[in-house]
Amino acid sequence: MSVATESAETFASLNPATGEVVAEHPVRDAAAVAATVERAREAAAWWRALGWKERRLRLLNIKGALTRNLNRMAELVHEETGKPLQDAQLETIMAITHLDWAARNAQKVLGPRTVYPGLMAINQKCVLEYQPLGVIGVIGPWNYPVFTPMGSIGYALAAGNAVVFKPSEYTPGVGVYLEELVSAVVPEHPVLQTVTGLGETGAALASSPGVDKIAFTGSARTAKRVMAACAENLTPIVAECGGKDACIVDSGADLDAAADAALWGAMSNAGQTCIGVERIYVLDDVYDDFLAKLTEKARELRPGFDREAAYGPITMPSQLDVIERHIRDALDKGGKAVVGGVESVRKPYVEPVVLTDVPDDSAAVCEETFGPTITVHRVKDLDEAVEKTNRTGYGLAGTIFSGDRSRAMEIARRLRSGMTSINAFAAFASVAALPFGGVGESGFGRIHGADGLREFTRPKAITRQRFATLNLTSFSRTEKEMARVLNMINMIHGRRYKR
């Protein structure tokens, strides 16, 4: 078990690989959350008033502080999640690059800009700008406890908001340390505050009337509960939920590169990745060669907590039962385990599992497994691959390997997902300018990029009359003036268009 409640006031975060206590943290109740949100509201007003230049400077200094303490942060992630230290370092590096992009691009994306008014309102000066919402509540996950929440925290701060962060109860120390780093750079007001606790703490944050938006990452089931809490105050929410992402391997693909990327997408972080590869659809003429390369590479992987381990333990103990159930169900329905099997589940670790001939209605194909397992399927053509890839309620991400660039782009556009990467795994996640998010059961709204900045703002439209002209919104309007306008509209918009 990774989290143990020690008392009504505190809980311990445990190293999932060793069971040792990493640290004790307070359980923040509803009253404590309310007080934190109230402090955040005062901080938000101050932070907004600083202006673009001052916020940019402070955010870049926060980025610098995180960079200088990268190894300390990575070690904490390593202890709380069990993932390899280098993977924790890579995650922190990605968080740093996203914070840098948000800081440098916020004004360009959100600042005031002139909009053409059109002929009917040619006398109006039109300005569009994006104003901060105020206080953003971020409810973060445990699988990527720095990178994923930074996609909301960094962009919300860059947009001019204050943030209250509720980290997962499995990785509370990461949230506490993030607050320490930000507070050291911005000591004047608590623009980022962390509230630790269990599910009740997150529920209190979601239902707080002082929160202007919730950014949630987690399961679709939990997202529905968070949305219900938000509904009490009509608090909007951006939700990044799970996935059942697929990798399509085309006939002309580089099979070595495809096998390497698919394996990383499936097994890295012990498969505990929302955008991880859980299904592979391979065209018939390259299926056998691809499967041979994939299985050869998979057999070389070993989980553990040491530096040589390919990946770490299953962080959330209850997921072990899900993984085992999916493997068993696939085999009971006629699937074959070409690497590993039910015996691969050795708590707290799961050794690599590669399954073939798994029926489309099995749990391993239909439900999110969130473990180091993968199903490989033979398909006759790309149309079948696309149809089977899209045969899910999820729609988060996907991967395509093909030697034909135009065909790969066509397939990418046909996939029902928020993101697709061609000839690489999840390259979009490292590109700060691109939006990140899904459709269907994978959630809605976007983090990262310009869309991620706008997610934490409200658009503000302002018009200013520059000179007087026909006043049609007046009781003194004449029939002659109206006739002139009707004639003008007919001239501009009434003509027929031909192909």
C-alpha positions in Angstrom: 0.0 0.0 0.0 1.4 3.4 -1.0 -0.7 5.6 1.3 -1.5 5.0 4.9 -3.7 7.3 7.0 -1.9 7.6 10.4 -4.6 9.7 12.1 -7.4 12.1 11.4 -4.9 14.9 11.1 -2.0 13.4 9.2 -1.2 10.7 6.6 2.1 9.1 5.4 3.3 8.9 1.8 5.0 5.5 1.3 7.7 4.4 -1.1 5.7 1.9 -3.2 8.8 -0.2 -3.9 10.0 -0.6 -0.3 7.0 0.3 1.8 9.1 2.8 3.8 7.6 6.1 4.9 8.8 9.0 2.7 7.2 11.7 4.8 4.1 12.6 6.9 1.7 15.3 5.7 -1.3 17.0 7.2 -4.8 16.2 6.1 -6.4 19.6 5.2 -10.1 19.7 6.0 -12.8 21.9 4.4 -12.1 24.8 6.7 -8.4 24.7 5.9 -9.1 24.6 2.2 -11.5 27.5 2.5 -8.9 29.6 4.3 -6.3 28.7 1.6 -8.6 29.7 -1.2 -9.3 33.0 0.6 -5.6 33.7 0.8 -5.3 32.8 -2.9 -8.0 35.3 -3.8 -5.9 38.1 -2.3 -2.8 36.8 -4.0 -4.6 36.6 -7.3 -5.5 40.3 -7.2 -1.9 41.3 -6.4 -0.5 38.9 -9.1 -2.8 40.2 -11.7 -1.9 43.8 -10.9 1.8 43.1 -11.4 1.4 43.1 -15.2 2.9 40.9 -17.9 6.5 41.9 -17.5 6.8 41.4 -13.8 4.9 38.1 -13.9 7.1 36.9 -16.7 10.3 37.7 -14.7 9.1 35.9 -11.7 8.0 32.8 -13.6 11.3 32.6 -15.3 13.0 32.8 -11.9 10.7 30.0 -10.7 11.8 28.0 -13.7 15.4 28.7 -12.8 14.8 27.6 -9.2 13.2 24.3 -10.4 16.1 23.8 -12.8 18.7 24.3 -10.1 16.9 21.9 -7.8 16.0 19.4 -10.6 17.9 16.5 -9.0 16.3 17.0 -5.6 12.8 17.1 -7.2 13.6 14.0 -9.3 14.8 12.1 -6.2 11.5 13.0 -4.5 9.5 11.8 -7.5 11.6 8.6 -7.5 10.8 7.9 -3.8 7.1 8.7 -4.0 6.3 6.9 -7.2 9.1 4.3 -7.5 9.8 5.3 -11.1 13.5 5.3 -12.2 15.5 8.4 -11.3 16.3 9.2 -14.9 12.6 9.1 -15.8 11.8 11.4 -13.0 14.6 13.8 -14.2 13.1 13.7 -17.7 9.6 14.5 -16.4 11.0 17.5 -14.5 12.9 18.7 -17.6 9.6 18.7 -19.5 7.9 20.6 -16.8 10.7 23.2 -16.9 10.3 23.7 -20.7 6.6 24.1 -20.4 6.9 26.7 -17.7 9.4 28.6 -19.8 7.1 28.6 -22.8 4.1 29.8 -20.8 6.1 32.6 -19.2 7.5 33.8 -22.5 4.3 33.6 -24.6 1.5 34.6 -22.2 1.4 38.3 -23.2 1.5 37.5 -26.9 -1.4 35.0 -26.7 -3.6 36.8 -24.1 -2.7 40.5 -24.3 -5.0 43.1 -26.0 -5.3 43.0 -29.7 -7.3 45.0 -32.2 -10.1 43.2 -34.1 -11.5 44.3 -37.5 -15.1 45.5 -36.8 -16.6 44.9 -40.3 -18.4 47.4 -42.4 -21.5 47.6 -40.3 -19.5 48.7 -37.3 -16.7 50.5 -39.1 -16.9 53.4 -36.6 -16.0 51.1 -33.7 -12.5 50.4 -32.3 -12.6 46.8 -31.2 -10.2 45.2 -28.7 -10.1 41.6 -27.6 -8.1 40.5 -24.5 -8.1 37.5 -22.2 -8.4 38.3 -18.5 -7.4 35.9 -15.6 -10.2 34.0 -13.9 -8.8 34.5 -10.4 -8.2 31.3 -8.4 -7.5 28.0 -10.1 -7.8 24.8 -8.2 -5.5 22.1 -9.6 -6.1 18.4 -8.6 -3.1 16.5 -9.8 -2.2 12.9 -10.5 0.5 10.6 -9.0 1.9 9.1 -12.2 3.5 12.3 -13.5 3.3 14.4 -10.3 5.5 17.3 -11.7 4.9 17.4 -15.4 1.2 16.9 -15.6 0.1 19.5 -12.9 2.6 22.0 -14.3 0.6 22.0 -17.5 -2.1 23.6 -15.4 -0.1 25.4 -12.7 2.4 27.1 -15.0 -0.1 28.2 -17.6 -2.6 29.4 -15.0 0.1 31.5 -13.2 1.3 32.9 -16.6 -2.3 33.9 -17.4 -2.4 35.9 -14.1 -4.2 33.6 -11.7 -3.3 32.3 -8.3 -3.3 28.5 -7.8 -4.4 26.1 -5.0 -2.8 22.7 -5.7 -4.1 19.5 -4.3 -1.5 16.8 -5.2 -2.3 13.1 -5.2 -2.2 11.5 -1.8 0.4 9.2 -3.3 2.8 12.1 -4.2 2.1 14.9 -1.7 5.7 15.8 -1.1 6.1 16.9 -4.8 3.3 19.4 -4.3 4.7 20.7 -1.0 8.2 21.1 -2.6 6.7 23.0 -5.6 5.1 25.4 -3.2 8.4 25.9 -1.4 10.2 26.7 -4.7 7.6 29.2 -5.8 7.3 30.9 -2.4 11.1 31.4 -2.3 10.9 33.3 -5.6 7.6 35.1 -4.9 7.6 35.7 -1.2 5.1 38.7 -1.3 1.9 36.7 -1.7 1.1 32.9 -1.9 0.4 32.7 -5.6 0.8 28.9 -5.4 -0.4 27.0 -2.3 -0.5 23.3 -1.8 -3.2 21.5 0.3 -2.4 17.9 1.2 -4.9 15.2 2.1 -7.1 12.4 0.8 -10.2 12.5 -1.4 -12.1 14.7 0.9 -9.5 17.5 0.5 -9.9 17.4 -3.2 -13.7 17.4 -2.9 -13.5 20.5 -0.6 -11.4 22.3 -3.2 -13.8 21.4 -6.1 -16.8 22.5 -4.2 -15.3 25.8 -2.9 -17.3 28.8 -4.0 -14.1 30.8 -4.1 -12.5 28.7 -6.8 -13.0 30.1 -10.4 -12.0 26.9 -12.3 -10.8 23.4 -11.5 -8.1 21.6 -13.5 -8.4 17.9 -12.9 -6.3 14.9 -14.0 -7.4 11.4 -13.1 -9.9 8.7 -14.0 -13.2 9.4 -15.8 -15.0 8.0 -12.8 -13.4 10.5 -10.4 -13.8 13.3 -12.9 -17.6 12.8 -12.8 -17.6 13.2 -9.0 -15.4 16.3 -9.3 -17.8 17.7 -11.9 -20.7 17.1 -9.6 -19.0 19.0 -6.9 -18.2 21.9 -9.3 -21.8 22.0 -10.5 -22.9 23.3 -7.1 -21.3 26.6 -7.9 -21.3 26.4 -11.7 -17.5 26.2 -11.5 -16.0 25.3 -14.9 -13.6 22.4 -15.2 -10.9 21.2 -17.5 -10.6 17.4 -17.3 -7.8 15.2 -18.5 -8.8 11.6 -17.9 -7.6 8.2 -19.0 -7.0 6.7 -22.4 -6.8 3.4 -24.3 -4.4 4.6 -26.9 -3.3 2.6 -29.9 -0.2 2.4 -32.1 -0.7 1.7 -35.8 2.2 0.1 -37.7 2.0 0.5 -41.5 3.6 -1.7 -44.1 6.4 0.6 -44.9 7.3 1.5 -41.4 10.7 1.3 -39.8 9.9 -1.8 -37.7 12.9 -1.4 -35.3 11.9 2.1 -34.5 8.2 1.2 -34.2 8.9 -1.7 -31.8 11.2 0.5 -29.7 8.7 3.3 -29.5 5.7 1.1 -28.9 7.5 -0.8 -26.1 8.5 2.5 -24.4 5.0 3.8 -24.8 3.6 0.6 -23.2 6.1 -0.2 -20.5 7.7 3.1 -19.4 6.6 4.2 -15.9 5.3 0.6 -15.5 2.6 1.4 -18.1 1.1 4.0 -15.8 0.7 6.7 -18.5 -2.6 8.1 -19.7 -1.2 8.5 -23.2 0.6 5.2 -23.1 0.3 2.6 -25.8 -2.1 -0.2 -24.7 -3.0 -1.6 -28.2 -1.0 -2.1 -31.3 -2.6 -2.7 -34.7 -0.1 -4.0 -37.3 -0.7 -4.6 -41.0 -0.7 -8.2 -41.9 2.4 -8.2 -44.2 4.7 -6.9 -41.4 2.9 -8.4 -38.4 5.2 -11.3 -37.8 8.4 -9.3 -38.2 7.2 -6.6 -35.9 6.0 -9.0 -33.2 9.4 -10.7 -33.2 11.2 -7.5 -32.7 8.8 -6.3 -30.0 8.9 -9.5 -28.0 12.7 -9.7 -28.2 13.0 -6.2 -26.8 10.2 -6.8 -24.2 12.0 -9.9 -22.7 15.0 -7.7 -21.9 13.1 -5.4 -19.6 13.1 -5.8 -15.8 11.2 -3.8 -13.2 12.8 -2.8 -10.0 13.9 0.1 -7.8 17.6 0.0 -8.6 19.4 2.1 -11.2 19.5 -0.7 -13.8 15.7 -1.3 -13.7 13.7 -0.4 -16.8 10.7 0.8 -14.8 9.4 0.8 -11.3 6.6 -0.7 -9.2 2.9 -0.2 -9.6 2.4 2.9 -7.5 -1.3 2.4 -6.6 -1.7 -1.1 -5.1 -5.4 -1.5 -6.2 -4.2 -1.3 -9.9 -2.4 -4.7 -9.5 -5.8 -6.4 -9.3 -7.0 -4.6 -12.5 -3.9 -5.6 -14.4 -4.1 -9.2 -13.3 -7.8 -9.4 -14.2 -7.2 -8.0 -17.7 -4.4 -10.5 -18.3 -6.5 -13.4 -17.1 -9.6 -12.3 -19.0 -7.6 -12.1 -22.2 -6.2 -15.6 -21.8 -9.5 -17.1 -20.8 -11.0 -15.7 -24.0 -8.4 -17.3 -26.2 -5.6 -14.8 -26.2 -2.0 -15.9 -26.0 0.8 -14.5 -23.8 3.9 -14.4 -26.0 5.8 -12.5 -23.2 4.9 -13.0 -19.5 1.4 -13.9 -18.3 -0.6 -13.9 -15.1 2.5 -15.0 -13.2 4.1 -11.6 -14.2 2.2 -9.9 -11.5 4.6 -10.0 -8.6 3.6 -7.3 -6.1 4.5 -4.5 -6.2 5.9 -5.1 -9.6 4.5 -6.4 -12.9 6.9 -7.9 -15.4 6.3 -7.1 -19.2 3.3 -8.8 -20.7 2.7 -9.0 -24.5 -0.6 -10.5 -25.5 -1.8 -11.6 -29.0 -5.0 -13.0 -30.5 -7.0 -11.2 -27.9 -10.7 -10.8 -28.7 -11.9 -7.2 -29.2 -14.4 -7.6 -26.4 -11.9 -8.5 -23.7 -11.1 -6.2 -20.9 -7.5 -5.9 -22.0 -8.7 -4.3 -25.2 -11.7 -2.3 -24.0 -10.7 -1.0 -20.6 -7.7 1.1 -19.5 -5.2 -1.3 -18.0 -2.6 1.2 -16.7 0.1 -1.4 -16.4 3.1 -2.8 -18.4 0.9 -4.9 -20.7 0.1 -4.6 -24.4 -2.1 -6.3 -26.9 -0.9 -6.8 -30.5 -3.4 -7.3 -33.3 -3.1 -8.3 -36.9 -5.2 -6.1 -39.4 -5.6 -6.4 -43.1 -5.3 -2.7 -44.0 -5.2 0.8 -42.5 -9.0 1.2 -42.7 -9.4 -1.7 -40.3 -6.7 -0.3 -38.1 -8.4 3.1 -37.9 -11.8 1.5 -37.2 -10.5 -0.6 -34.4 -8.4 2.2 -32.9 -11.5 4.4 -32.8 -13.7 1.6 -31.3 -13.5 3.0 -27.8 -15.1 5.6 -25.6 -11.7 7.1 -25.0 -10.0 9.6 -27.3 -6.8 10.9 -25.8 -3.8 10.2 -28.1 -2.3 7.8 -30.6 0.8 6.8 -32.5 1.4 5.9 -36.2 4.5 4.4 -37.8 4.6 4.6 -41.5 7.1 5.3 -44.3 4.5 7.2 -46.3 4.2 10.7 -45.0 1.0 11.7 -46.7 -0.7 8.5 -45.8 0.3 8.8 -42.2 -1.1 12.4 -42.0 -4.4 11.2 -43.5 -4.6 8.4 -40.9 -3.7 10.8 -38.1 -6.6 13.1 -39.0 -9.0 10.2 -39.0 -8.1 9.0 -35.5 -10.6 10.2 -32.8 -8.1 11.6 -30.4 -6.8 15.0 -29.2 -3.2 14.2 -30.2 -1.4 11.9 -32.6 2.3 11.4 -33.1 3.8 10.0 -36.3 7.0 7.9 -36.2 7.6 8.8 -32.6 5.9 8.2 -29.3 4.0 11.1 -27.7 6.3 13.8 -29.2 3.4 16.3 -28.8 3.8 16.2 -25.0 7.2 17.7 -25.2 6.2 20.5 -27.5 4.9 23.3 -25.2 3.2 25.2 -28.1 0.8 22.3 -28.8 -2.4 21.8 -26.9 -2.9 18.6 -24.8 -6.2 17.0 -24.1 -8.8 14.5 -25.3 -12.3 13.8 -26.3 -15.1 11.5 -25.0 -14.1 9.6 -21.8 -10.6 11.1 -22.0 -12.0 14.5 -20.9 -12.4 17.9 -22.4 -10.6 21.3 -22.4 -6.9 21.7 -23.1 -3.7 22.4 -21.3 -0.4 23.5 -22.9 0.1 25.9 -25.7 -2.0 28.9 -26.5 -5.2 26.9 -25.9 -3.9 26.0 -22.5 -3.2 29.7 -21.6 -6.7 30.7 -22.8 -8.2 27.8 -20.7 -7.5 29.8 -17.5 -8.9 33.1 -18.7 -12.1 34.8 -19.8 -12.3 36.6 -23.2 -13.1 40.2 -22.8 -14.5 42.2 -25.8 -14.3 46.0 -25.7 -15.6 48.4 -28.3 -15.1 52.2 -28.5 -17.0 54.4 -30.9 -14.5 56.5 -32.8 -17.0 58.7 -34.8 -20.8 59.0 -35.2 -22.6 57.4 -38.1 -26.1 56.0 -38.6 -27.5 55.1 -35.2 -29.8 52.2 -35.7 -30.1 51.3 -32.1 -32.2 54.4 -31.3 -35.8 55.2 -31.1 -35.1 58.2 -33.3 -34.1 55.9 -36.2 -35.8 56.9 -39.4 -37.3 54.8 -42.2 -34.9 56.4 -44.7 -31.8 55.4 -42.6 -33.2 51.8 -42.3 -33.7 51.6 -46.0 -30.1 52.7 -46.7 -28.8 50.0 -44.4 -31.0 47.3 -46.0 -29.8 48.3 -49.5 -26.2 48.1 -48.3 -26.7 44.7 -46.7 -28.3 43.4 -49.9 -25.4 44.7 -52.0 -22.8 43.1 -49.7 -24.4 39.8 -48.7 -27.3 39.2 -51.2 -25.4 38.0 -54.2 -25.4 34.4 -55.3 -22.1 32.5 -55.2 -21.0 30.1 -57.9 -18.6 27.2 -57.8 
